[in-house]
Amino acid sequence: MADPTYPCNRHFVSLLDGVPQTVAVGPDSRYQLTAQHVADHWVANTVGAMVASPANPTGTLLTAEEIAQLDQVCRRKGGALIVDEIYHGLTYGVEAETALAVAPESFVINSFSKYFQMTGWRLGWLVVPEAYIELKQSGWRKTSFSVHPLRRKRPRWRRSSRR
Ligand SMILES: Cc1ncc(COP(=O)(O)O)c(C=O)c1O
């Protein structure tokens, strides 16, 4: 994933026992990963590349062609492209391209948080390529990283201190 990126992403990777790898990006690529970055930094245990368009924190967009090239390099290496589209619908004067139009084998992340102004609900969705559906279902619970306040119970340490 690019550096800078949404800071939680590397922790999500660790949560699933992965090793996050960040690639320093700059203005020459509009702070986005390019297919060349992915090819250059792919190592033996790499399983995919993650991008966001529009990106956090820079707000830059990937073109359809750039997404297609990223997808191609990931699949050529035996992995997959993950595209975070949480800021779709929040661009001004330009439409963001969805990865699904050019990279149907990619994973596409979205959420109600931004466009629907439901920050804090931690409610979103993931479009998963058919070949990965079974695998994804087995990892689902681990990735639900925040629970809505109404569902929260008293922390365990407080319960035990009352005994
Ligand atoms: C790029 C990006 N992806 C994902 C998220 C997480 O969104 P949610 O509020 O649905 O947890 C954020 C939140 O700021 C974000 O900026």
The ligand as a Gaussian input file, in Angstrom:
#p B3LYP/6-31G(d) Opt

LIG

0 1
 C       -9.840000       5.584000       2.803000
 C      -10.680000       5.127000       3.959000
 N      -11.084000       3.848000       4.000000
 C      -11.824000       3.390000       5.016000
 C      -12.201000       4.200000       6.060000
 C      -13.020000       3.588000       7.184000
 O      -14.330000       3.980000       7.117000
 P      -15.412000       3.525000       8.179000
 O      -15.890000       4.785000       8.814000
 O      -16.497000       2.843000       7.402000
 O      -14.766000       2.608000       9.144000
 C      -11.823000       5.532000       6.064000
 C      -12.199000       6.418000       7.162000
 O      -11.747000       7.532000       7.313000
 C      -11.034000       6.018000       4.985000
 O      -10.616000       7.291000       4.933000

